Amino acid sequence: DRLKQITNHLLITAVKSPVAKACLPKRVRNHIGLRASMALVNNGQGEGWDGKSNAQYWEKQWVSGVKSGEKWDVMTPAPILVQLNEQGVVPKEGVCLVPGCGRGYDLQALAAPGREVIGLELSEKACEEARGHLASCTPALNGPYKVECADFFAYQAPAGGCAFIYDYTFLCALDPSMRDAWATQMFALTAPGGLLCTAIFPIMKKPGGPPFEVSLELVKGLCEGAGYKCERLEMLPEELCHKARGGMTGIGLWRKPM
């Protein structure tokens, strides 16, 4: 599996090279790059999926071994989240919630004085991995944070709700039958005037999941149907996406009315 991952990463890099651009038609380069990207997205996921998101499935995935850079692990905070934080889009105070936080990379970007940053995971092993990674970060995180093992759909937000919620590959990990419940719970957890940020991935045609295919239109319908107001919805340029996810990632910013 590791060799396949390396091969697909090399293919994605190769088709963007000057030599490839000079020798191969754009249609061929796009086809090769898309196939390699799809292979990376699907690598090792979906096996044993029983039609719903449950703790046993995700615990098995984590216990089987998810090394840095494998499967869904992206090794760094999302570039778009880093940019939004630097631009002041992320509130400087209040609770920042990251459902499905994985190893906690995005908590690194969000941790700051004045914020209470919370990562949620359904798997005990995932929480253990996240706590271990975050405790070993150099430099140390610049603010309070915690990782909780909890069911997102039963989670109770701290008093006053969440000023900011960040979803990146959480929605796509849920069975499509759970999407309306996802939107309802997101809205309930968000404080009045608070912001939901959705990094929308994977925007592509693919069979099955997880991850399940998503789209800008899908997320728009879910969020506006729940009561959010759209502030931004667009595809992201490649430099604001994780490696191999360019052309497959969008951004949505959703404000809960006061």
C-alpha positions as YAML, in Angstrom:
chain: A
units: angstrom
residues:
- id: 1
  name: ASP
  ca: [0.00, 0.00, 0.00]
- id: 2
  name: ARG
  ca: [2.83, 2.38, 0.84]
- id: 3
  name: LEU
  ca: [4.47, 1.72, -2.55]
- id: 4
  name: LYS
  ca: [1.18, 2.45, -4.32]
- id: 5
  name: GLN
  ca: [0.85, 5.73, -2.44]
- id: 6
  name: ILE
  ca: [4.37, 6.80, -3.40]
- id: 7
  name: THR
  ca: [3.75, 5.83, -7.03]
- id: 8
  name: ASN
  ca: [0.54, 7.85, -7.21]
- id: 9
  name: HIS
  ca: [2.17, 10.90, -5.60]
- id: 10
  name: LEU
  ca: [4.98, 10.65, -8.18]
- id: 11
  name: LEU
  ca: [2.46, 10.41, -11.02]
- id: 12
  name: ILE
  ca: [0.66, 13.55, -9.81]
- id: 13
  name: THR
  ca: [3.97, 15.43, -9.62]
- id: 14
  name: ALA
  ca: [5.16, 14.12, -12.99]
- id: 15
  name: VAL
  ca: [2.10, 15.19, -14.99]
- id: 16
  name: LYS
  ca: [2.62, 18.77, -13.78]
- id: 17
  name: SER
  ca: [6.24, 18.90, -14.97]
- id: 18
  name: PRO
  ca: [7.35, 21.02, -17.95]
- id: 19
  name: VAL
  ca: [8.30, 17.84, -19.85]
- id: 20
  name: ALA
  ca: [4.83, 16.36, -19.42]
- id: 21
  name: LYS
  ca: [3.20, 19.64, -20.45]
- id: 22
  name: ALA
  ca: [5.36, 19.72, -23.58]
- id: 23
  name: CYS
  ca: [4.81, 16.08, -24.56]
- id: 24
  name: LEU
  ca: [1.31, 15.14, -23.39]
- id: 25
  name: PRO
  ca: [-2.02, 16.72, -24.30]
- id: 26
  name: LYS
  ca: [-3.79, 18.41, -21.40]
- id: 27
  name: ARG
  ca: [-6.63, 15.90, -21.58]
- id: 28
  name: VAL
  ca: [-4.21, 12.99, -21.07]
- id: 29
  name: ARG
  ca: [-2.38, 14.75, -18.22]
- id: 30
  name: ASN
  ca: [-5.66, 15.51, -16.46]
- id: 31
  name: HIS
  ca: [-6.81, 11.91, -16.86]
- id: 32
  name: ILE
  ca: [-3.59, 10.48, -15.37]
- id: 33
  name: GLY
  ca: [-3.60, 12.99, -12.52]
- id: 34
  name: LEU
  ca: [-7.25, 12.34, -11.69]
- id: 35
  name: ARG
  ca: [-6.81, 8.56, -11.65]
- id: 36
  name: ALA
  ca: [-3.80, 8.85, -9.35]
- id: 37
  name: SER
  ca: [-5.65, 11.26, -7.07]
- id: 38
  name: MET
  ca: [-8.67, 8.95, -6.89]
- id: 39
  name: ALA
  ca: [-6.40, 6.07, -5.92]
- id: 40
  name: LEU
  ca: [-4.99, 8.14, -3.05]
- id: 41
  name: VAL
  ca: [-8.44, 9.21, -1.89]
- id: 42
  name: ASN
  ca: [-9.72, 5.63, -1.85]
- id: 43
  name: ASN
  ca: [-6.59, 4.01, -0.44]
- id: 44
  name: GLY
  ca: [-7.48, 1.55, 2.31]
- id: 45
  name: GLN
  ca: [-10.83, 3.11, 3.07]
- id: 46
  name: GLY
  ca: [-14.32, 1.74, 2.82]
- id: 47
  name: GLU
  ca: [-13.25, -1.82, 3.66]
- id: 48
  name: GLY
  ca: [-15.70, -3.31, 6.14]
- id: 49
  name: TRP
  ca: [-18.09, -0.38, 5.87]
- id: 50
  name: ASP
  ca: [-21.52, -1.48, 7.12]
- id: 51
  name: GLY
  ca: [-23.60, 1.42, 5.86]
- id: 52
  name: LYS
  ca: [-23.27, 3.77, 8.79]
- id: 53
  name: SER
  ca: [-20.59, 5.62, 10.70]
- id: 54
  name: ASN
  ca: [-19.88, 3.79, 13.93]
- id: 55
  name: ALA
  ca: [-17.22, 3.63, 16.62]
- id: 56
  name: GLN
  ca: [-16.33, 0.01, 15.86]
- id: 57
  name: TYR
  ca: [-15.54, 0.70, 12.21]
- id: 58
  name: TRP
  ca: [-13.34, 3.72, 12.91]
- id: 59
  name: GLU
  ca: [-11.66, 2.08, 15.89]
- id: 60
  name: LYS
  ca: [-10.71, -0.85, 13.62]
- id: 61
  name: GLN
  ca: [-9.35, 1.57, 11.01]
- id: 62
  name: TRP
  ca: [-7.13, 3.32, 13.55]
- id: 63
  name: VAL
  ca: [-6.03, 0.18, 15.40]
- id: 64
  name: SER
  ca: [-4.99, -1.42, 12.08]
- id: 65
  name: GLY
  ca: [-2.39, 1.33, 11.83]
- id: 66
  name: VAL
  ca: [-2.67, 4.75, 10.18]
- id: 67
  name: LYS
  ca: [0.80, 6.16, 9.73]
- id: 68
  name: SER
  ca: [1.52, 9.80, 8.98]
- id: 69
  name: GLY
  ca: [0.55, 10.47, 5.37]
- id: 70
  name: GLU
  ca: [-1.48, 7.27, 4.95]
- id: 71
  name: LYS
  ca: [-5.18, 6.91, 4.17]
- id: 72
  name: TRP
  ca: [-6.84, 10.16, 5.34]
- id: 73
  name: ASP
  ca: [-3.85, 11.46, 7.31]
- id: 74
  name: VAL
  ca: [-2.58, 14.68, 5.70]
- id: 75
  name: MET
  ca: [0.33, 15.47, 8.07]
- id: 76
  name: THR
  ca: [-0.29, 19.23, 8.27]
- id: 77
  name: PRO
  ca: [-3.09, 21.73, 8.97]
- id: 78
  name: ALA
  ca: [-5.20, 22.52, 5.92]
- id: 79
  name: PRO
  ca: [-3.67, 25.45, 3.97]
- id: 80
  name: ILE
  ca: [-7.07, 27.12, 3.63]
- id: 81
  name: LEU
  ca: [-7.61, 27.01, 7.41]
- id: 82
  name: VAL
  ca: [-4.18, 28.54, 8.00]
- id: 83
  name: GLN
  ca: [-5.06, 31.35, 5.58]
- id: 84
  name: LEU
  ca: [-8.49, 31.99, 7.11]
- id: 85
  name: ASN
  ca: [-6.88, 32.15, 10.54]
- id: 86
  name: GLU
  ca: [-4.24, 34.62, 9.36]
- id: 87
  name: GLN
  ca: [-6.92, 36.76, 7.68]
- id: 88
  name: GLY
  ca: [-8.93, 37.03, 10.88]
- id: 89
  name: VAL
  ca: [-11.91, 35.09, 9.53]
- id: 90
  name: VAL
  ca: [-11.70, 32.65, 12.45]
- id: 91
  name: PRO
  ca: [-13.05, 34.34, 15.62]
- id: 92
  name: LYS
  ca: [-10.31, 35.28, 18.05]
- id: 93
  name: GLU
  ca: [-12.34, 34.18, 21.07]
- id: 94
  name: GLY
  ca: [-14.77, 31.42, 21.93]
- id: 95
  name: VAL
  ca: [-15.10, 27.70, 21.33]
- id: 96
  name: CYS
  ca: [-13.64, 26.30, 18.10]
- id: 97
  name: LEU
  ca: [-14.87, 22.78, 17.36]
- id: 98
  name: VAL
  ca: [-13.32, 20.27, 14.93]
- id: 99
  name: PRO
  ca: [-15.46, 17.13, 14.52]
- id: 100
  name: GLY
  ca: [-13.52, 14.17, 13.14]
- id: 101
  name: CYS
  ca: [-10.23, 15.83, 14.02]
- id: 102
  name: GLY
  ca: [-8.00, 12.83, 13.23]
- id: 103
  name: ARG
  ca: [-4.48, 13.41, 14.57]
- id: 104
  name: GLY
  ca: [-5.40, 16.98, 15.38]
- id: 105
  name: TYR
  ca: [-3.44, 18.86, 12.73]
- id: 106
  name: ASP
  ca: [-6.14, 21.52, 12.41]
- id: 107
  name: LEU
  ca: [-6.16, 22.04, 16.17]
- id: 108
  name: GLN
  ca: [-2.54, 23.16, 15.75]
- id: 109
  name: ALA
  ca: [-3.67, 25.96, 13.46]
- id: 110
  name: LEU
  ca: [-6.57, 27.03, 15.66]
- id: 111
  name: ALA
  ca: [-5.02, 26.94, 19.13]
- id: 112
  name: ALA
  ca: [-4.57, 30.50, 20.43]
- id: 113
  name: PRO
  ca: [-5.07, 32.53, 23.60]
- id: 114
  name: GLY
  ca: [-8.74, 33.41, 23.97]
- id: 115
  name: ARG
  ca: [-9.98, 30.30, 22.17]
- id: 116
  name: GLU
  ca: [-11.08, 26.96, 23.56]
- id: 117
  name: VAL
  ca: [-10.22, 24.47, 20.83]
- id: 118
  name: ILE
  ca: [-11.96, 21.08, 20.94]
- id: 119
  name: GLY
  ca: [-11.36, 18.11, 18.67]
- id: 120
  name: LEU
  ca: [-13.92, 15.30, 18.51]
- id: 121
  name: GLU
  ca: [-13.28, 11.71, 17.52]
- id: 122
  name: LEU
  ca: [-15.48, 8.62, 17.71]
- id: 123
  name: SER
  ca: [-12.55, 6.24, 18.12]
- id: 124
  name: GLU
  ca: [-10.59, 5.92, 21.36]
- id: 125
  name: LYS
  ca: [-7.48, 5.02, 19.37]
- id: 126
  name: ALA
  ca: [-7.87, 8.14, 17.23]
- id: 127
  name: CYS
  ca: [-8.09, 10.28, 20.38]
- id: 128
  name: GLU
  ca: [-4.96, 8.62, 21.72]
- id: 129
  name: GLU
  ca: [-3.12, 9.35, 18.47]
- id: 130
  name: ALA
  ca: [-4.30, 12.98, 18.44]
- id: 131
  name: ARG
  ca: [-3.32, 13.62, 22.05]
- id: 132
  name: GLY
  ca: [0.08, 12.06, 21.49]
- id: 133
  name: HIS
  ca: [0.73, 14.09, 18.35]
- id: 134
  name: LEU
  ca: [-0.42, 17.40, 19.83]
- id: 135
  name: ALA
  ca: [1.60, 16.90, 23.02]
- id: 136
  name: SER
  ca: [4.74, 16.37, 20.93]
- id: 137
  name: CYS
  ca: [4.35, 19.42, 18.69]
- id: 138
  name: THR
  ca: [7.30, 21.79, 18.49]
- id: 139
  name: PRO
  ca: [6.69, 24.58, 19.16]
- id: 140
  name: ALA
  ca: [3.90, 23.71, 21.60]
- id: 141
  name: LEU
  ca: [0.36, 24.75, 20.76]
- id: 142
  name: ASN
  ca: [-0.29, 28.41, 21.51]
- id: 143
  name: GLY
  ca: [-3.50, 28.01, 23.49]
- id: 144
  name: PRO
  ca: [-5.80, 25.63, 25.35]
- id: 145
  name: TYR
  ca: [-7.09, 22.57, 23.54]
- id: 146
  name: LYS
  ca: [-8.56, 19.17, 24.27]
- id: 147
  name: VAL
  ca: [-9.51, 16.03, 22.34]
- id: 148
  name: GLU
  ca: [-12.76, 14.35, 23.35]
- id: 149
  name: CYS
  ca: [-13.99, 10.88, 22.45]
- id: 150
  name: ALA
  ca: [-17.62, 11.58, 21.65]
- id: 151
  name: ASP
  ca: [-20.45, 10.96, 19.21]
- id: 152
  name: PHE
  ca: [-20.90, 14.17, 17.23]
- id: 153
  name: PHE
  ca: [-24.65, 13.62, 16.94]
- id: 154
  name: ALA
  ca: [-25.06, 13.38, 20.71]
- id: 155
  name: TYR
  ca: [-22.49, 16.06, 21.56]
- id: 156
  name: GLN
  ca: [-23.57, 19.00, 23.70]
- id: 157
  name: ALA
  ca: [-21.80, 22.28, 22.95]
- id: 158
  name: PRO
  ca: [-20.36, 24.31, 25.84]
- id: 159
  name: ALA
  ca: [-22.65, 27.05, 27.17]
- id: 160
  name: GLY
  ca: [-23.31, 29.65, 24.49]
- id: 161
  name: GLY
  ca: [-22.42, 27.37, 21.59]
- id: 162
  name: CYS
  ca: [-19.43, 27.27, 19.26]
- id: 163
  name: ALA
  ca: [-18.07, 30.47, 17.75]
- id: 164
  name: PHE
  ca: [-16.41, 28.45, 14.97]
- id: 165
  name: ILE
  ca: [-16.84, 24.91, 13.66]
- id: 166
  name: TYR
  ca: [-14.53, 23.41, 11.08]
- id: 167
  name: ASP
  ca: [-15.45, 20.39, 8.95]
- id: 168
  name: TYR
  ca: [-12.84, 18.86, 6.68]
- id: 169
  name: THR
  ca: [-13.46, 15.25, 5.60]
- id: 170
  name: PHE
  ca: [-16.01, 14.72, 8.37]
- id: 171
  name: LEU
  ca: [-19.14, 15.08, 6.24]
- id: 172
  name: CYS
  ca: [-17.70, 12.86, 3.51]
- id: 173
  name: ALA
  ca: [-16.97, 10.14, 6.08]
- id: 174
  name: LEU
  ca: [-20.65, 9.90, 7.01]
- id: 175
  name: ASP
  ca: [-23.12, 7.69, 5.20]
- id: 176
  name: PRO
  ca: [-25.20, 9.89, 2.85]
- id: 177
  name: SER
  ca: [-28.33, 9.01, 4.85]
- id: 178
  name: MET
  ca: [-26.88, 10.99, 7.78]
- id: 179
  name: ARG
  ca: [-26.30, 14.26, 5.95]
- id: 180
  name: ASP
  ca: [-29.49, 16.04, 7.01]
- id: 181
  name: ALA
  ca: [-28.78, 15.10, 10.62]
- id: 182
  name: TRP
  ca: [-25.22, 16.45, 10.16]
- id: 183
  name: ALA
  ca: [-26.59, 19.84, 9.07]
- id: 184
  name: THR
  ca: [-29.15, 19.98, 11.87]
- id: 185
  name: GLN
  ca: [-26.55, 19.17, 14.53]
- id: 186
  name: MET
  ca: [-24.01, 21.63, 13.10]
- id: 187
  name: PHE
  ca: [-26.60, 24.39, 13.28]
- id: 188
  name: ALA
  ca: [-27.56, 23.44, 16.84]
- id: 189
  name: LEU
  ca: [-23.93, 23.51, 17.99]
- id: 190
  name: THR
  ca: [-23.14, 26.88, 16.38]
- id: 191
  name: ALA
  ca: [-23.57, 29.97, 18.51]
- id: 192
  name: PRO
  ca: [-25.83, 32.75, 17.15]
- id: 193
  name: GLY
  ca: [-23.60, 34.78, 14.85]
- id: 194
  name: GLY
  ca: [-21.10, 31.91, 14.77]
- id: 195
  name: LEU
  ca: [-19.40, 30.49, 11.70]
- id: 196
  name: LEU
  ca: [-19.30, 27.04, 10.17]
- id: 197
  name: CYS
  ca: [-16.40, 26.46, 7.78]
- id: 198
  name: THR
  ca: [-16.65, 23.48, 5.43]
- id: 199
  name: ALA
  ca: [-13.59, 22.42, 3.46]
- id: 200
  name: ILE
  ca: [-15.51, 20.39, 0.90]
- id: 201
  name: PHE
  ca: [-13.76, 17.21, -0.25]
- id: 202
  name: PRO
  ca: [-13.74, 15.01, -2.33]
- id: 203
  name: ILE
  ca: [-15.51, 16.88, -5.14]
- id: 204
  name: MET
  ca: [-15.37, 14.12, -7.72]
- id: 205
  name: LYS
  ca: [-17.39, 11.26, -9.15]
- id: 206
  name: LYS
  ca: [-16.51, 8.11, -7.27]
- id: 207
  name: PRO
  ca: [-18.29, 4.94, -6.21]
- id: 208
  name: GLY
  ca: [-19.09, 4.23, -2.59]
- id: 209
  name: GLY
  ca: [-17.12, 5.32, 0.40]
- id: 210
  name: PRO
  ca: [-16.05, 6.48, 2.83]
- id: 211
  name: PRO
  ca: [-15.03, 8.98, 1.71]
- id: 212
  name: PHE
  ca: [-18.28, 9.60, -0.15]
- id: 213
  name: GLU
  ca: [-18.34, 12.09, -3.01]
- id: 214
  name: VAL
  ca: [-19.62, 15.57, -2.20]
- id: 215
  name: SER
  ca: [-20.18, 18.82, -4.10]
- id: 216
  name: LEU
  ca: [-20.55, 22.54, -3.53]
- id: 217
  name: GLU
  ca: [-24.24, 22.29, -4.39]
- id: 218
  name: LEU
  ca: [-24.80, 19.46, -1.93]
- id: 219
  name: VAL
  ca: [-23.25, 21.34, 0.99]
- id: 220
  name: LYS
  ca: [-25.09, 24.54, 0.03]
- id: 221
  name: GLY
  ca: [-28.42, 22.74, 0.13]
- id: 222
  name: LEU
  ca: [-27.65, 21.14, 3.50]
- id: 223
  name: CYS
  ca: [-26.38, 24.29, 5.20]
- id: 224
  name: GLU
  ca: [-28.98, 26.69, 3.88]
- id: 225
  name: GLY
  ca: [-31.67, 24.12, 4.58]
- id: 226
  name: ALA
  ca: [-30.55, 24.05, 8.21]
- id: 227
  name: GLY
  ca: [-30.74, 27.85, 8.50]
- id: 228
  name: TYR
  ca: [-27.22, 29.11, 7.73]
- id: 229
  name: LYS
  ca: [-26.51, 32.09, 5.49]
- id: 230
  name: CYS
  ca: [-23.82, 31.56, 2.85]
- id: 231
  name: GLU
  ca: [-20.85, 33.97, 2.98]
- id: 232
  name: ARG
  ca: [-18.50, 32.14, 0.61]
- id: 233
  name: LEU
  ca: [-18.74, 29.09, -1.63]
- id: 234
  name: GLU
  ca: [-16.15, 28.24, -4.29]
- id: 235
  name: MET
  ca: [-13.51, 25.83, -5.46]
- id: 236
  name: LEU
  ca: [-10.06, 26.35, -3.96]
- id: 237
  name: PRO
  ca: [-6.88, 27.00, -5.93]
- id: 238
  name: GLU
  ca: [-4.33, 24.22, -5.77]
- id: 239
  name: GLU
  ca: [-2.01, 26.11, -3.41]
- id: 240
  name: LEU
  ca: [-4.73, 26.19, -0.74]
- id: 241
  name: CYS
  ca: [-5.34, 22.44, -0.93]
- id: 242
  name: HIS
  ca: [-3.41, 19.55, 0.51]
- id: 243
  name: LYS
  ca: [-1.12, 17.77, -1.91]
- id: 244
  name: ALA
  ca: [-3.03, 15.63, -4.45]
- id: 245
  name: ARG
  ca: [-6.34, 17.29, -3.50]
- id: 246
  name: GLY
  ca: [-6.19, 20.22, -5.92]
- id: 247
  name: GLY
  ca: [-9.25, 20.42, -8.15]
- id: 248
  name: MET
  ca: [-11.20, 18.32, -5.67]
- id: 249
  name: THR
  ca: [-11.54, 20.73, -2.72]
- id: 250
  name: GLY
  ca: [-13.89, 23.65, -2.19]
- id: 251
  name: ILE
  ca: [-14.62, 26.08, 0.64]
- id: 252
  name: GLY
  ca: [-17.90, 27.11, 2.21]
- id: 253
  name: LEU
  ca: [-18.42, 29.68, 4.96]
- id: 254
  name: TRP
  ca: [-21.81, 29.62, 6.66]
- id: 255
  name: ARG
  ca: [-23.06, 32.15, 9.22]
- id: 256
  name: LYS
  ca: [-25.74, 31.36, 11.77]
- id: 257
  name: PRO
  ca: [-28.09, 34.35, 12.10]
- id: 258
  name: MET
  ca: [-28.19, 36.18, 15.43]
...
